Amino acid sequence: MPRYFFDVQSRSGLVCADFHGLECRDDAAALSVARHGAGFTSQEDCRRNPRLSEYRFAVADAEHRPLFTVPFSDLEPDSPAPPKRRRGPRMSS
């Protein structure tokens, strides 16, 4: 899978460079990851700290070519995780 990099930028420039990146299926999947905070932040974080709305992800491909930006103010909420199934005791016959 291709690797994408999610640098954090402010209006004045780079805030945090992503040196590790994340593997995503394709550009559309990388866009979805960025829209959901890329494991760095969330829509709820931005609500609690309005200064975060000034930041954005600058997404680049494996060769560090810029692809697109996603403002933190446009982050989407994560879907709730499905409930975990509880394992009961095994029954023998």
Residue, then its C-alpha position, 0 to 999 in steps of 0.5 A: m500500500p502507498r504511504y501518505f504523509f499528514d503534515v500539520q500546518s498553520r497560517s504561518g507555516l509548518v507546525c509538525a512534520d509527519f516523518h512516518g506517514l500512514e499506509c492508505r489504499d489510495d488518494a481517496a482513502a488518504l483524504s478520508v484519513a485526513r478528514h478524520g484527524a489522521g490519528f492526530t486530532s478529532q472534531e471534538d478536540c477542535r471544539r474544545n480548543p478553537r485555536l486548532s481550527e486555524y490548523r490544517f493537514a497538508v497531505a503528500d504522497a510517498e514522494h512528498r508531493p503535495l496532494f491536498t489540504v484539509p482544514f481542521s475546521d472541516l474534520e468529520p466526526d469518527s463513526p462510533a465503534p461497533p460494540k465489542r462482542r463478549r465471549g461467553p464460556r465455551m460449552s462442550s457437547 
